């Protein structure tokens, strides 16, 4: 699956997790499992493609969190996916 994204500003952090994790404190240590895409380098503004490989069928709600520390901008995009065989 390819998700095409267009960033208006450069981002320092991009994280993908199940949307239900955004409303919880996480585990006993307060951590929430995420897939992080920062890799130590910022994402430049402009168009990017996020490639995901999903190995099960059904309905999934994901949240894509973004953070731009230089401008203080942050946001979360909700992704509701219906995966069919």
Residue pairs with C-beta under 8 A, 6 or more apart in sequence:
1 51
1 52
1 53
1 54
1 81
2 49
2 50
2 51
2 52
3 49
3 50
3 51
3 52
3 64
3 79
4 47
4 48
4 49
5 47
5 48
5 49
5 50
6 46
6 47
6 48
7 43
7 44
7 45
7 46
7 48
7 66
8 45
9 45
9 68
9 70
9 71
9 73
10 42
10 43
10 44
10 45
10 68
10 70
11 42
11 43
11 66
11 67
11 68
12 38
12 42
12 43
12 67
12 68
12 69
12 70
13 36
13 38
13 65
13 66
13 67
13 69
14 36
14 37
14 38
14 43
14 64
14 65
14 66
14 67
15 34
15 35
15 36
15 37
15 64
15 65
15 66
16 34
16 35
16 37
16 50
16 52
16 62
16 63
16 64
16 65
17 32
17 33
17 34
17 35
17 62
17 63
17 65
18 60
18 61
18 62
18 63
19 61
19 62
19 63
19 78
19 79
20 61
21 32
21 33
21 34
21 63
22 32
22 63
22 65
22 76
24 32
26 32
26 33
34 65
37 43
37 50
50 64
54 60
54 81
54 83
56 83
57 83
57 84
57 85
58 82
58 83
59 80
59 81
59 82
59 83
60 79
60 80
60 81
60 83
61 78
61 79
61 80
61 81
62 78
62 79
62 80
62 81
63 76
63 77
63 78
63 79
64 76
64 77
64 79
65 74
65 75
65 76
66 73
66 74
66 75
66 76
66 77
67 73
67 74
68 74
